[in-house]
Amino acid sequence: MSPTVFRYKSYRFFFFSREESRMHIHILSPDGEAKFWIEPVVALADYSGFSDRQLKELAKVVEEHGKEIEKAWKKHFSVS
């Protein structure tokens, strides 16, 4: 199961249900895919297909939606 947290333009921001416990978000679009760590700070973990411009934009979107991502993470993974 990989629940969608939100969508932005052609990007889907989501979690994989069975993955490591460190908070992160996956991003998928027709152009490529990426993974960003959420804590301790937003940081690019891995990517393929995206340009530097897209990665900068995605990092900004992840930062802007940080609280929403954290809330969804805690709900999905039953973290208090």
MODELLER restraints for C-alpha pairs under 7 A, 6 or more apart:
rsr = mdl.restraints
at = mdl.atoms
rsr.add(forms.Gaussian(group=physical.xy_distance, feature=features.Distance(at['CA:1:A'], at['CA:16:A']), mean=6.36, stdev=0.5))
rsr.add(forms.Gaussian(group=physical.xy_distance, feature=features.Distance(at['CA:1:A'], at['CA:17:A']), mean=5.53, stdev=0.5))
rsr.add(forms.Gaussian(group=physical.xy_distance, feature=features.Distance(at['CA:2:A'], at['CA:14:A']), mean=6.26, stdev=0.5))
rsr.add(forms.Gaussian(group=physical.xy_distance, feature=features.Distance(at['CA:2:A'], at['CA:15:A']), mean=5.22, stdev=0.5))
rsr.add(forms.Gaussian(group=physical.xy_distance, feature=features.Distance(at['CA:2:A'], at['CA:16:A']), mean=4.51, stdev=0.5))
rsr.add(forms.Gaussian(group=physical.xy_distance, feature=features.Distance(at['CA:2:A'], at['CA:17:A']), mean=5.74, stdev=0.5))
rsr.add(forms.Gaussian(group=physical.xy_distance, feature=features.Distance(at['CA:3:A'], at['CA:14:A']), mean=5.58, stdev=0.5))
rsr.add(forms.Gaussian(group=physical.xy_distance, feature=features.Distance(at['CA:3:A'], at['CA:15:A']), mean=5.83, stdev=0.5))
rsr.add(forms.Gaussian(group=physical.xy_distance, feature=features.Distance(at['CA:4:A'], at['CA:12:A']), mean=6.73, stdev=0.5))
rsr.add(forms.Gaussian(group=physical.xy_distance, feature=features.Distance(at['CA:4:A'], at['CA:13:A']), mean=5.83, stdev=0.5))
rsr.add(forms.Gaussian(group=physical.xy_distance, feature=features.Distance(at['CA:4:A'], at['CA:14:A']), mean=4.32, stdev=0.5))
rsr.add(forms.Gaussian(group=physical.xy_distance, feature=features.Distance(at['CA:4:A'], at['CA:15:A']), mean=6.88, stdev=0.5))
rsr.add(forms.Gaussian(group=physical.xy_distance, feature=features.Distance(at['CA:5:A'], at['CA:13:A']), mean=5.62, stdev=0.5))
rsr.add(forms.Gaussian(group=physical.xy_distance, feature=features.Distance(at['CA:5:A'], at['CA:14:A']), mean=5.18, stdev=0.5))
rsr.add(forms.Gaussian(group=physical.xy_distance, feature=features.Distance(at['CA:5:A'], at['CA:69:A']), mean=6.79, stdev=0.5))
rsr.add(forms.Gaussian(group=physical.xy_distance, feature=features.Distance(at['CA:5:A'], at['CA:72:A']), mean=6.67, stdev=0.5))
rsr.add(forms.Gaussian(group=physical.xy_distance, feature=features.Distance(at['CA:6:A'], at['CA:12:A']), mean=6.42, stdev=0.5))
rsr.add(forms.Gaussian(group=physical.xy_distance, feature=features.Distance(at['CA:6:A'], at['CA:13:A']), mean=5.47, stdev=0.5))
rsr.add(forms.Gaussian(group=physical.xy_distance, feature=features.Distance(at['CA:7:A'], at['CA:13:A']), mean=5.96, stdev=0.5))
rsr.add(forms.Gaussian(group=physical.xy_distance, feature=features.Distance(at['CA:10:A'], at['CA:29:A']), mean=5.75, stdev=0.5))
rsr.add(forms.Gaussian(group=physical.xy_distance, feature=features.Distance(at['CA:11:A'], at['CA:27:A']), mean=6.31, stdev=0.5))
rsr.add(forms.Gaussian(group=physical.xy_distance, feature=features.Distance(at['CA:11:A'], at['CA:28:A']), mean=5.56, stdev=0.5))
rsr.add(forms.Gaussian(group=physical.xy_distance, feature=features.Distance(at['CA:11:A'], at['CA:29:A']), mean=4.75, stdev=0.5))
rsr.add(forms.Gaussian(group=physical.xy_distance, feature=features.Distance(at['CA:12:A'], at['CA:27:A']), mean=5.45, stdev=0.5))
rsr.add(forms.Gaussian(group=physical.xy_distance, feature=features.Distance(at['CA:12:A'], at['CA:28:A']), mean=5.20, stdev=0.5))
rsr.add(forms.Gaussian(group=physical.xy_distance, feature=features.Distance(at['CA:12:A'], at['CA:29:A']), mean=6.41, stdev=0.5))
rsr.add(forms.Gaussian(group=physical.xy_distance, feature=features.Distance(at['CA:13:A'], at['CA:25:A']), mean=6.47, stdev=0.5))
rsr.add(forms.Gaussian(group=physical.xy_distance, feature=features.Distance(at['CA:13:A'], at['CA:26:A']), mean=5.65, stdev=0.5))
rsr.add(forms.Gaussian(group=physical.xy_distance, feature=features.Distance(at['CA:13:A'], at['CA:27:A']), mean=4.61, stdev=0.5))
rsr.add(forms.Gaussian(group=physical.xy_distance, feature=features.Distance(at['CA:13:A'], at['CA:28:A']), mean=6.75, stdev=0.5))
rsr.add(forms.Gaussian(group=physical.xy_distance, feature=features.Distance(at['CA:14:A'], at['CA:25:A']), mean=5.85, stdev=0.5))
rsr.add(forms.Gaussian(group=physical.xy_distance, feature=features.Distance(at['CA:14:A'], at['CA:26:A']), mean=5.25, stdev=0.5))
rsr.add(forms.Gaussian(group=physical.xy_distance, feature=features.Distance(at['CA:14:A'], at['CA:27:A']), mean=6.41, stdev=0.5))
rsr.add(forms.Gaussian(group=physical.xy_distance, feature=features.Distance(at['CA:15:A'], at['CA:25:A']), mean=5.71, stdev=0.5))
rsr.add(forms.Gaussian(group=physical.xy_distance, feature=features.Distance(at['CA:15:A'], at['CA:26:A']), mean=5.96, stdev=0.5))
rsr.add(forms.Gaussian(group=physical.xy_distance, feature=features.Distance(at['CA:23:A'], at['CA:37:A']), mean=6.18, stdev=0.5))
rsr.add(forms.Gaussian(group=physical.xy_distance, feature=features.Distance(at['CA:23:A'], at['CA:38:A']), mean=5.55, stdev=0.5))
rsr.add(forms.Gaussian(group=physical.xy_distance, feature=features.Distance(at['CA:23:A'], at['CA:39:A']), mean=6.29, stdev=0.5))
rsr.add(forms.Gaussian(group=physical.xy_distance, feature=features.Distance(at['CA:24:A'], at['CA:35:A']), mean=6.90, stdev=0.5))
rsr.add(forms.Gaussian(group=physical.xy_distance, feature=features.Distance(at['CA:24:A'], at['CA:36:A']), mean=5.50, stdev=0.5))
rsr.add(forms.Gaussian(group=physical.xy_distance, feature=features.Distance(at['CA:24:A'], at['CA:37:A']), mean=4.25, stdev=0.5))
rsr.add(forms.Gaussian(group=physical.xy_distance, feature=features.Distance(at['CA:24:A'], at['CA:38:A']), mean=4.99, stdev=0.5))
rsr.add(forms.Gaussian(group=physical.xy_distance, feature=features.Distance(at['CA:25:A'], at['CA:35:A']), mean=5.70, stdev=0.5))
rsr.add(forms.Gaussian(group=physical.xy_distance, feature=features.Distance(at['CA:25:A'], at['CA:36:A']), mean=5.46, stdev=0.5))
rsr.add(forms.Gaussian(group=physical.xy_distance, feature=features.Distance(at['CA:25:A'], at['CA:37:A']), mean=6.64, stdev=0.5))
rsr.add(forms.Gaussian(group=physical.xy_distance, feature=features.Distance(at['CA:26:A'], at['CA:34:A']), mean=5.74, stdev=0.5))
rsr.add(forms.Gaussian(group=physical.xy_distance, feature=features.Distance(at['CA:26:A'], at['CA:35:A']), mean=4.43, stdev=0.5))
rsr.add(forms.Gaussian(group=physical.xy_distance, feature=features.Distance(at['CA:26:A'], at['CA:36:A']), mean=6.55, stdev=0.5))
rsr.add(forms.Gaussian(group=physical.xy_distance, feature=features.Distance(at['CA:27:A'], at['CA:33:A']), mean=5.41, stdev=0.5))
rsr.add(forms.Gaussian(group=physical.xy_distance, feature=features.Distance(at['CA:27:A'], at['CA:34:A']), mean=5.09, stdev=0.5))
rsr.add(forms.Gaussian(group=physical.xy_distance, feature=features.Distance(at['CA:27:A'], at['CA:35:A']), mean=6.19, stdev=0.5))
rsr.add(forms.Gaussian(group=physical.xy_distance, feature=features.Distance(at['CA:28:A'], at['CA:34:A']), mean=6.67, stdev=0.5))
rsr.add(forms.Gaussian(group=physical.xy_distance, feature=features.Distance(at['CA:31:A'], at['CA:49:A']), mean=5.75, stdev=0.5))
rsr.add(forms.Gaussian(group=physical.xy_distance, feature=features.Distance(at['CA:31:A'], at['CA:50:A']), mean=6.17, stdev=0.5))
rsr.add(forms.Gaussian(group=physical.xy_distance, feature=features.Distance(at['CA:32:A'], at['CA:48:A']), mean=5.52, stdev=0.5))
rsr.add(forms.Gaussian(group=physical.xy_distance, feature=features.Distance(at['CA:32:A'], at['CA:49:A']), mean=4.25, stdev=0.5))
rsr.add(forms.Gaussian(group=physical.xy_distance, feature=features.Distance(at['CA:32:A'], at['CA:50:A']), mean=5.50, stdev=0.5))
rsr.add(forms.Gaussian(group=physical.xy_distance, feature=features.Distance(at['CA:33:A'], at['CA:47:A']), mean=5.57, stdev=0.5))
rsr.add(forms.Gaussian(group=physical.xy_distance, feature=features.Distance(at['CA:33:A'], at['CA:48:A']), mean=5.57, stdev=0.5))
rsr.add(forms.Gaussian(group=physical.xy_distance, feature=features.Distance(at['CA:33:A'], at['CA:49:A']), mean=6.61, stdev=0.5))
rsr.add(forms.Gaussian(group=physical.xy_distance, feature=features.Distance(at['CA:34:A'], at['CA:46:A']), mean=5.58, stdev=0.5))
rsr.add(forms.Gaussian(group=physical.xy_distance, feature=features.Distance(at['CA:34:A'], at['CA:47:A']), mean=3.99, stdev=0.5))
rsr.add(forms.Gaussian(group=physical.xy_distance, feature=features.Distance(at['CA:34:A'], at['CA:48:A']), mean=6.46, stdev=0.5))
rsr.add(forms.Gaussian(group=physical.xy_distance, feature=features.Distance(at['CA:35:A'], at['CA:44:A']), mean=6.24, stdev=0.5))
rsr.add(forms.Gaussian(group=physical.xy_distance, feature=features.Distance(at['CA:35:A'], at['CA:45:A']), mean=5.35, stdev=0.5))
rsr.add(forms.Gaussian(group=physical.xy_distance, feature=features.Distance(at['CA:35:A'], at['CA:46:A']), mean=5.25, stdev=0.5))
rsr.add(forms.Gaussian(group=physical.xy_distance, feature=features.Distance(at['CA:35:A'], at['CA:47:A']), mean=6.27, stdev=0.5))
rsr.add(forms.Gaussian(group=physical.xy_distance, feature=features.Distance(at['CA:36:A'], at['CA:42:A']), mean=6.51, stdev=0.5))
rsr.add(forms.Gaussian(group=physical.xy_distance, feature=features.Distance(at['CA:36:A'], at['CA:43:A']), mean=5.45, stdev=0.5))
rsr.add(forms.Gaussian(group=physical.xy_distance, feature=features.Distance(at['CA:36:A'], at['CA:44:A']), mean=4.47, stdev=0.5))
rsr.add(forms.Gaussian(group=physical.xy_distance, feature=features.Distance(at['CA:36:A'], at['CA:45:A']), mean=5.14, stdev=0.5))
rsr.add(forms.Gaussian(group=physical.xy_distance, feature=features.Distance(at['CA:37:A'], at['CA:43:A']), mean=5.16, stdev=0.5))
rsr.add(forms.Gaussian(group=physical.xy_distance, feature=features.Distance(at['CA:37:A'], at['CA:44:A']), mean=6.28, stdev=0.5))
rsr.add(forms.Gaussian(group=physical.xy_distance, feature=features.Distance(at['CA:37:A'], at['CA:45:A']), mean=6.13, stdev=0.5))
rsr.add(forms.Gaussian(group=physical.xy_distance, feature=features.Distance(at['CA:42:A'], at['CA:63:A']), mean=6.50, stdev=0.5))
rsr.add(forms.Gaussian(group=physical.xy_distance, feature=features.Distance(at['CA:74:A'], at['CA:80:A']), mean=6.45, stdev=0.5))
